[in-house]
Amino acid sequence: MSRHRLVVVSNRVPSPAREASAGGLAVGLREALEKSGGLWLGWDGRIAQAAARIAWTTPFTLATLSLNQAEYEGYYGGFSNRTLWPLMHGRLDMVHFDAEEFACYLAVNQRFADALLPLLEADDCIWVHDYHLIPLGALLRQQGVSSPLGLFLHGPVPAPEILEALPCYQQLIRSLNAYDLVGLQTEKDVRNLSDFMLRYLGGQRLADDSLMVGGHRVRIAAFPIGIDPQAFSQLALSQSMAAVSARVPLRIIGVERLDYTKGLPQRLQAFEHLLRHAPRYCGRLEFLQIAAPSRESVPEYRALRDELEAQSGRINARYASLDWIPMRYLNQLFDREHLAGLYRHSRVGLVTPLRDGMNLVAKEYVAAQDPLDPGVLILSRFAGAAERLQGALIVNPHDVGAVAAAIMRALDMPLSERRARWHQLMLEIETHDIHDWRHRFLKMLSQAHLERQQVESQKDSRCVPLASLSQHPLRPPMTASAK
């Protein structure tokens, strides 16, 4: 892909003011953006009436747009986070569908397309990120964009029967056939999405395992996202946390966004179960749970915050002594530097989501460890990371007794076993790091684009042309007033 300028489109963009401490997606994409003189377009996080603007021009271009209040509520707080987010995590009980919010979601995607079109160049390679912008590829194709076009979904893909519950699934999921390549986190996600397209959208599987859907060829493949383990290890090593570490001999740590998919109530129940059944740890063990504030305008998140505050308070009221508090629950945001130091000085990393696309906290915890005296990772079988991180203690987060037993096993694990497990985990994390993820996706996108072009050139005049999705055009659903 070296001959192409990389164009990235995501819901949010990295902040130039925090460039040095940026993590995750920014780390993975910055090198390629800089080398190609690339462009990154996304929402700037502001609620305002403002047109798209160029905010930063070196070493690559950062283009941003703002959302007005109605767009924020309909596109972001509504369809993205009260419909698609719970749907992708299999929480049909929490899916809220509103036709007007879906219309707003499509309209904001059209705004992204309109902002991007005048910035595009002929040799661009366009990489769209996550569920907020699923329709963007089809909207660009409808405007005649023929560049390599890929989508990466960072979250999980549920079983076809769950996707079917989305009232607009035909319109939304069919728009994926505008992309040359759809990247997912795990092989299970690939099976789920492929099966859905075959069973519900009339797709056909080709000899090379790509799919033909609506007359267009699309490849779906797994690209488990990674971290930069060497950089994070150095970050952890540079943090002096001796004073914090000295408070208790043993620490368990959990770090997440405050979200109902993370299994936080079940995790606190498991810790309480441990204290009740293994009193030998009382006075010696601390559980530090950091849950960064998230989507505070959404009622479900406010209810979860209240539940966790009550639960952690009950644990401390029941088990604390005058000189020891077992549970430290912090609903605060911490930077990566402090988290890296806390990971390094924690005997157990507890990562037990009910469902997660990948979960990079698991990989960061491993990278932060002291090779001579590493901690133990406890990982939910329902996190995408569990597909490859077999050196962890794999648990079912719904079984609080089993999670408590895994914590005891981790705390009592001999040094030789801890080192062996850590080396196995670190080898996987170093082999499949964030740069490997980027290289493999862009290489396959280039191949998939060429293959799609060959198929399109061979189709007869009865097939749907590349720039058209006239069978299922992306338009807002009709509301009662429109009818």
C-alpha positions as CSV (number, residue, x, y, z in Angstrom):
1,M,0.0,0.0,0.0
2,S,3.0,2.3,0.0
3,R,1.9,4.1,-3.2
4,H,-1.4,5.1,-1.6
5,R,-2.1,7.9,0.8
6,L,-3.8,6.5,3.8
7,V,-7.1,8.1,4.7
8,V,-8.6,7.1,8.1
9,V,-12.2,7.9,9.1
10,S,-13.4,7.3,12.7
11,N,-16.0,8.6,15.0
12,R,-13.3,10.4,17.1
13,V,-9.9,11.7,16.3
14,P,-6.8,11.9,18.5
15,S,-6.0,15.1,20.3
16,P,-2.9,16.9,19.1
17,A,-2.5,18.2,22.7
18,R,-2.1,14.6,24.0
19,E,0.0,13.2,21.2
20,A,2.7,11.9,23.5
21,S,0.4,9.9,25.7
22,A,-1.9,8.6,22.9
23,G,-2.6,4.9,22.8
24,G,-4.7,2.3,21.0
25,L,-5.7,3.2,17.5
26,A,-3.6,6.4,17.3
27,V,-0.4,4.3,18.0
28,G,-1.3,1.9,15.3
29,L,-2.1,4.4,12.6
30,R,0.2,7.3,13.2
31,E,3.3,5.7,11.5
32,A,1.4,4.9,8.3
33,L,-0.3,8.3,8.3
34,E,3.0,10.1,8.7
35,K,4.8,8.1,6.0
36,S,2.0,8.6,3.4
37,G,1.2,12.2,4.3
38,G,-2.2,10.9,5.3
39,L,-5.5,12.3,6.4
40,W,-7.6,11.5,9.5
41,L,-11.2,12.7,9.6
42,G,-13.5,12.4,12.7
43,W,-15.6,14.1,15.2
44,D,-13.7,16.6,17.4
45,G,-15.9,15.8,20.5
46,R,-17.6,19.2,20.5
47,I,-21.3,19.9,20.6
48,A,-21.6,22.9,18.3
49,Q,-22.8,24.2,15.0
50,A,-19.6,24.1,13.0
51,A,-18.4,23.1,9.5
52,A,-15.6,20.6,8.9
53,R,-12.2,22.1,9.5
54,I,-8.5,21.3,9.2
55,A,-7.1,21.3,12.7
56,W,-3.6,20.0,12.3
57,T,-1.4,19.7,9.2
58,T,1.9,18.2,10.3
59,P,3.0,15.5,10.1
60,F,-0.3,14.4,8.6
61,T,-3.6,16.2,8.1
62,L,-6.3,16.1,10.8
63,A,-9.7,17.1,9.7
64,T,-12.6,17.4,12.2
65,L,-16.3,18.1,12.3
66,S,-18.5,18.9,15.2
67,L,-22.0,17.6,16.0
68,N,-25.0,19.7,17.0
69,Q,-27.1,18.6,20.0
70,A,-29.7,16.8,17.9
71,E,-27.0,14.9,16.0
72,Y,-25.2,14.0,19.2
73,E,-28.4,12.6,20.8
74,G,-29.6,10.8,17.7
75,Y,-26.4,9.5,16.0
76,Y,-24.1,9.0,19.0
77,G,-26.1,8.7,22.2
78,G,-29.1,7.1,20.3
79,F,-28.5,4.7,17.4
80,S,-24.8,4.1,17.9
81,N,-24.8,3.5,21.7
82,R,-28.4,2.5,22.6
83,T,-29.0,0.3,19.5
84,L,-25.8,-1.0,17.9
85,W,-23.6,-1.2,21.0
86,P,-25.9,-3.5,23.0
87,L,-26.9,-5.4,19.9
88,M,-23.2,-6.2,19.1
89,H,-22.7,-7.4,22.6
90,G,-25.7,-9.7,22.5
91,R,-27.8,-7.6,25.0
92,L,-31.2,-7.6,23.2
93,D,-32.8,-6.7,26.5
94,M,-31.1,-3.3,26.3
95,V,-31.5,-2.6,22.6
96,H,-33.5,0.6,22.0
97,F,-34.6,1.2,18.4
98,D,-36.0,4.5,17.2
99,A,-36.6,5.1,13.5
100,E,-35.8,8.8,13.9
101,E,-32.5,8.0,15.6
102,F,-31.6,5.7,12.7
103,A,-32.4,8.5,10.3
104,C,-30.1,10.8,12.2
105,Y,-27.4,8.1,12.2
106,L,-27.6,8.0,8.4
107,A,-27.7,11.8,8.1
108,V,-24.5,12.1,10.2
109,N,-22.8,9.4,8.1
110,Q,-23.8,11.5,5.1
111,R,-22.1,14.5,6.7
112,F,-18.9,12.5,7.1
113,A,-19.1,11.6,3.5
114,D,-19.7,15.2,2.4
115,A,-16.8,16.4,4.5
116,L,-14.4,13.7,3.2
117,L,-15.2,13.9,-0.6
118,P,-13.5,17.2,-1.3
119,L,-10.4,16.1,0.6
120,L,-9.9,12.9,-1.3
121,E,-7.2,12.3,-3.9
122,A,-7.1,9.7,-6.7
123,D,-4.6,7.3,-5.1
124,D,-6.1,7.3,-1.6
125,C,-6.7,4.1,0.4
126,I,-9.6,4.7,2.8
127,W,-9.9,2.9,6.1
128,V,-13.1,3.4,8.0
129,H,-13.4,2.4,11.7
130,D,-16.1,1.0,13.8
131,Y,-19.9,0.7,14.1
132,H,-20.6,4.5,14.1
133,L,-19.7,4.7,10.4
134,I,-20.9,1.4,8.9
135,P,-22.9,3.1,6.1
136,L,-20.1,5.5,5.1
137,G,-18.6,3.1,2.5
138,A,-21.9,2.8,0.6
139,L,-22.4,6.6,0.7
140,L,-18.9,7.1,-0.8
141,R,-19.5,4.5,-3.5
142,Q,-22.8,6.2,-4.4
143,Q,-20.7,9.3,-5.0
144,G,-18.4,7.5,-7.4
145,V,-15.5,6.8,-5.1
146,S,-13.6,3.8,-6.5
147,S,-10.6,3.8,-4.1
148,P,-9.6,0.8,-1.9
149,L,-12.1,0.9,0.9
150,G,-11.9,-1.1,4.1
151,L,-13.8,-1.2,7.4
152,F,-12.6,-2.5,10.7
153,L,-15.2,-3.2,13.4
154,H,-13.5,-3.0,16.8
155,G,-16.4,-4.6,18.7
156,P,-17.8,-8.2,18.6
157,V,-20.3,-9.5,16.0
158,P,-23.2,-11.4,17.6
159,A,-24.8,-14.6,16.3
160,P,-27.0,-14.1,13.1
161,E,-30.2,-14.6,15.1
162,I,-29.3,-11.6,17.3
163,L,-28.4,-9.4,14.3
164,E,-31.7,-10.3,12.8
165,A,-33.5,-8.6,15.6
166,L,-32.3,-5.2,14.3
167,P,-35.3,-3.8,12.4
168,C,-33.1,-2.1,9.8
169,Y,-30.7,-5.0,9.3
170,Q,-31.3,-5.3,5.6
171,Q,-30.4,-1.7,4.9
172,L,-27.5,-1.4,7.4
173,I,-25.7,-4.8,7.0
174,R,-26.2,-4.9,3.3
175,S,-24.2,-1.7,3.0
176,L,-21.1,-3.6,4.1
177,N,-20.9,-4.9,0.5
178,A,-19.6,-1.5,-0.5
179,Y,-16.3,-2.3,1.2
180,D,-13.5,-4.3,-0.4
181,L,-12.5,-5.7,3.0
182,V,-14.3,-5.9,6.4
183,G,-11.9,-6.6,9.2
184,L,-13.1,-8.2,12.5
185,Q,-11.4,-9.1,15.8
186,T,-11.8,-12.9,15.9
187,E,-12.5,-15.9,13.8
188,K,-15.8,-16.3,15.6
189,D,-16.8,-12.8,14.5
190,V,-15.9,-13.7,11.0
191,R,-18.2,-16.8,11.1
192,N,-21.1,-14.9,12.6
193,L,-21.0,-12.1,10.0
194,S,-20.4,-14.4,7.1
195,D,-23.2,-16.7,8.2
196,F,-25.5,-13.7,8.5
197,M,-24.7,-12.6,5.0
198,L,-25.2,-16.0,3.6
199,R,-28.4,-16.8,5.4
200,Y,-30.2,-13.5,5.5
201,L,-28.8,-11.4,2.6
202,G,-28.7,-14.1,-0.1
203,G,-24.9,-14.1,-0.2
204,Q,-22.7,-16.7,-1.9
205,R,-19.4,-18.0,-0.7
206,L,-16.7,-18.0,-3.4
207,A,-13.8,-20.5,-3.8
208,D,-11.4,-18.2,-2.0
209,D,-13.8,-17.8,1.0
210,S,-14.7,-14.3,0.0
211,L,-18.5,-13.5,-0.4
212,M,-20.6,-12.3,-3.2
213,V,-23.4,-10.1,-1.8
214,G,-25.8,-8.1,-3.9
215,G,-23.5,-8.5,-7.0
216,H,-20.4,-7.3,-5.2
217,R,-17.4,-9.2,-3.9
218,V,-16.4,-8.5,-0.2
219,R,-13.8,-10.2,1.9
220,I,-14.3,-10.7,5.6
221,A,-11.3,-11.6,7.7
222,A,-10.0,-11.6,11.3
223,F,-7.3,-9.1,12.3
224,P,-6.9,-9.2,16.1
225,I,-5.8,-5.7,17.2
226,G,-2.7,-5.5,19.4
227,I,-0.6,-3.0,21.3
228,D,3.0,-1.7,21.2
229,P,4.3,-4.0,23.9
230,Q,7.8,-2.7,24.0
231,A,6.7,0.9,24.4
232,F,4.2,0.0,27.1
233,S,6.7,-2.1,28.9
234,Q,9.1,0.9,29.0
235,L,6.3,3.1,30.2
236,A,5.5,0.8,33.1
237,L,9.2,0.5,34.0
238,S,9.5,4.3,34.1
239,Q,6.7,4.7,36.7
240,S,7.8,4.7,40.3
241,M,4.8,3.2,42.2
242,A,6.7,1.9,45.2
243,A,4.7,4.0,47.7
244,V,1.4,2.8,46.3
245,S,2.7,-0.8,46.1
246,A,3.8,-0.8,49.7
247,R,0.3,-0.3,51.1
248,V,-0.7,-4.0,50.8
249,P,1.4,-7.1,50.0
250,L,-1.0,-8.2,47.2
251,R,-3.2,-6.3,44.7
252,I,-5.8,-7.3,42.2
253,I,-6.5,-4.7,39.5
254,G,-9.3,-4.2,37.0
255,V,-9.5,-1.3,34.6
256,E,-12.3,-0.5,32.2
257,R,-14.7,2.1,30.9
258,L,-17.9,2.0,33.0
259,D,-20.0,-0.2,30.8
260,Y,-22.6,-3.0,31.3
261,T,-20.6,-5.3,28.9
262,K,-17.6,-5.4,31.2
263,G,-19.1,-7.7,33.9
264,L,-18.3,-5.3,36.8
265,P,-21.1,-6.3,39.2
266,Q,-20.2,-10.0,38.7
267,R,-16.5,-9.2,39.3
268,L,-17.2,-7.5,42.6
269,Q,-19.4,-10.4,43.6
270,A,-16.5,-12.8,42.8
271,F,-14.2,-10.7,45.1
272,E,-16.7,-10.7,47.9
273,H,-17.0,-14.5,47.4
274,L,-13.2,-14.7,47.8
275,L,-13.2,-12.8,51.1
276,R,-16.1,-14.8,52.5
277,H,-14.5,-18.2,51.7
278,A,-10.8,-17.4,52.0
279,P,-10.5,-15.2,55.1
280,R,-6.7,-15.7,55.1
281,Y,-6.5,-12.9,52.6
282,C,-8.2,-10.4,54.8
283,G,-5.8,-7.6,55.7
284,R,-3.3,-8.7,53.0
285,L,-5.3,-8.2,49.7
286,E,-6.6,-5.1,47.9
287,F,-8.9,-5.0,44.9
288,L,-8.4,-1.8,42.9
289,Q,-11.2,-1.4,40.3
290,I,-10.9,1.7,38.0
291,A,-14.1,2.3,36.0
292,A,-13.6,5.4,33.8
293,P,-16.8,7.5,33.4
294,S,-18.5,6.7,30.1
295,R,-21.7,7.8,28.3
296,E,-23.1,9.5,31.4
297,S,-26.1,10.9,29.5
298,V,-27.3,7.3,28.9
299,P,-29.7,6.1,31.7
300,E,-28.3,2.5,31.7
301,Y,-24.9,3.8,32.5
302,R,-26.0,6.0,35.3
303,A,-27.9,3.1,36.8
304,L,-24.7,0.9,36.6
305,R,-22.6,3.6,38.3
306,D,-25.1,3.7,41.2
307,E,-25.1,-0.1,41.5
308,L,-21.3,-0.4,41.6
309,E,-21.0,2.4,44.2
310,A,-23.5,0.6,46.4
311,Q,-21.8,-2.8,45.9
312,S,-18.3,-1.6,46.7
313,G,-19.5,0.3,49.7
314,R,-21.3,-2.9,51.0
315,I,-18.0,-4.9,50.6
316,N,-16.0,-2.4,52.6
317,A,-18.7,-2.0,55.3
318,R,-18.7,-5.8,55.8
319,Y,-15.0,-6.7,55.6
320,A,-12.9,-3.6,56.2
321,S,-11.0,-3.1,59.5
322,L,-9.5,0.0,61.1
323,D,-6.2,-0.4,59.2
324,W,-7.4,-2.2,56.0
325,I,-9.9,-1.5,53.2
326,P,-10.3,-4.4,50.8
327,M,-12.1,-2.5,47.9
328,R,-10.9,0.6,46.2
329,Y,-13.5,1.5,43.5
330,L,-12.6,4.6,41.5
331,N,-15.0,6.1,39.0
332,Q,-12.2,8.3,37.5
333,L,-10.1,8.6,34.4
334,F,-6.4,7.8,34.7
335,D,-3.7,8.4,32.0
336,R,-1.7,5.5,30.5
337,E,1.4,6.3,32.5
338,H,-0.2,5.8,35.8
339,L,-2.1,2.7,34.6
340,A,1.1,1.2,33.4
341,G,2.7,1.6,36.8
342,L,-0.3,0.2,38.6
343,Y,-0.4,-2.9,36.3
344,R,3.3,-3.6,37.0
345,H,2.7,-3.6,40.8
346,S,-0.4,-5.8,40.8
347,R,-0.2,-9.5,41.3
348,V,-3.5,-10.2,39.4
349,G,-5.0,-8.6,36.4
350,L,-8.7,-9.2,36.4
351,V,-10.2,-8.8,32.9
352,T,-13.7,-10.4,32.9
353,P,-16.1,-8.8,30.4
354,L,-19.3,-10.5,29.6
355,R,-18.5,-9.8,25.9
356,D,-15.7,-7.8,24.4
357,G,-14.3,-7.4,20.9
358,M,-10.7,-7.7,21.9
359,N,-9.8,-6.0,25.2
360,L,-6.4,-4.3,25.1
361,V,-6.2,-4.0,28.9
362,A,-5.4,-7.7,29.0
363,K,-2.4,-7.1,26.7
364,E,-1.3,-4.0,28.4
365,Y,-1.3,-5.8,31.8
366,V,1.0,-8.5,30.4
367,A,3.3,-6.0,28.7
368,A,3.7,-4.0,32.0
369,Q,4.9,-7.0,34.1
370,D,8.3,-7.5,35.6
371,P,9.7,-10.5,33.7
372,L,11.4,-11.7,36.9
373,D,8.3,-11.5,39.1
374,P,5.3,-11.3,36.8
375,G,1.6,-11.2,37.8
376,V,-1.1,-13.4,36.5
377,L,-3.8,-12.5,33.9
378,I,-7.3,-13.8,34.6
379,L,-9.3,-13.4,31.4
380,S,-12.9,-13.9,30.4
381,R,-13.5,-16.6,27.8
382,F,-15.9,-14.1,26.1
383,A,-13.2,-11.5,25.4
384,G,-11.8,-11.6,21.9
385,A,-8.3,-11.7,23.5
386,A,-9.0,-15.1,24.9
387,E,-8.8,-16.6,21.4
388,R,-5.0,-16.2,21.5
389,L,-3.9,-15.5,25.1
390,Q,-4.1,-19.0,26.2
391,G,-1.4,-18.4,28.9
392,A,-4.0,-16.6,31.0
393,L,-6.4,-18.3,33.4
394,I,-9.5,-18.4,31.3
395,V,-12.8,-18.1,33.2
396,N,-16.6,-17.8,32.7
397,P,-17.4,-14.3,34.3
398,H,-21.0,-15.5,35.0
399,D,-19.6,-18.1,37.5
400,V,-18.5,-16.0,40.4
401,G,-17.3,-19.0,42.4
402,A,-15.0,-20.1,39.5
403,V,-13.6,-16.5,39.2
404,A,-12.9,-16.4,42.9
405,A,-11.2,-19.8,42.6
406,A,-9.1,-18.4,39.8
407,I,-8.1,-15.4,41.9
408,M,-6.9,-17.8,44.7
409,R,-5.0,-19.9,42.2
410,A,-3.3,-16.8,40.8
411,L,-2.4,-15.5,44.2
412,D,-0.9,-18.8,45.3
413,M,0.7,-19.6,41.9
414,P,4.5,-20.5,42.2
415,L,6.9,-18.1,40.6
416,S,8.0,-20.7,38.0
417,E,4.5,-21.1,36.6
418,R,3.9,-17.4,36.6
419,R,7.1,-16.9,34.6
420,A,6.2,-19.6,32.1
421,R,2.7,-18.3,31.6
422,W,4.0,-14.7,31.2
423,H,6.6,-15.8,28.5
424,Q,3.8,-17.5,26.6
425,L,1.6,-14.5,26.7
426,M,4.4,-12.0,25.9
427,L,5.4,-14.0,22.8
428,E,1.9,-13.8,21.4
429,I,1.6,-10.1,22.2
430,E,5.0,-9.2,20.6
431,T,4.4,-11.4,17.5
432,H,0.9,-9.8,16.8
433,D,1.5,-6.2,17.9
434,I,-0.3,-3.1,16.7
435,H,2.0,-2.6,13.7
436,D,1.6,-6.2,12.5
437,W,-2.2,-5.6,12.7
438,R,-1.9,-2.5,10.5
439,H,0.4,-4.1,8.0
440,R,-1.7,-7.2,7.6
441,F,-5.0,-5.3,7.2
442,L,-3.6,-2.9,4.6
443,K,-1.9,-5.7,2.6
444,M,-5.1,-7.7,2.4
445,L,-7.1,-4.5,1.6
446,S,-4.9,-3.9,-1.4
447,Q,-5.3,-7.5,-2.6
448,A,-9.1,-7.5,-2.0
449,H,-9.5,-4.3,-4.0
450,L,-7.7,-5.7,-7.0
451,E,-9.7,-8.9,-6.8
452,R,-13.0,-6.9,-6.6
453,Q,-11.9,-4.8,-9.6
454,Q,-11.4,-8.0,-11.6
455,V,-14.8,-9.3,-10.6
456,E,-16.5,-6.0,-11.4
457,S,-14.8,-5.9,-14.9
458,Q,-16.1,-9.3,-15.7
459,K,-19.7,-8.8,-14.7
460,D,-22.3,-8.4,-17.5
461,S,-24.6,-5.4,-17.8
462,R,-27.4,-7.1,-15.7
463,C,-25.3,-6.8,-12.5
464,V,-25.5,-3.8,-10.1
465,P,-22.7,-1.3,-11.0
466,L,-20.1,-0.6,-8.3
467,A,-21.2,3.0,-7.5
468,S,-24.8,2.1,-7.0
469,L,-26.7,0.4,-4.2
470,S,-30.1,0.9,-5.8
471,Q,-31.5,-2.4,-4.6
472,H,-31.3,-1.1,-1.0
473,P,-30.4,2.6,-1.1
474,L,-29.3,4.2,2.1
475,R,-32.1,6.4,3.0
476,P,-33.8,7.3,6.3
477,P,-36.7,5.0,7.3
478,M,-40.2,6.5,7.0
479,T,-41.7,7.8,10.2
480,A,-45.4,8.0,10.9
481,S,-45.5,11.7,9.9
482,A,-43.6,11.0,6.7
483,K,-46.2,8.4,5.7
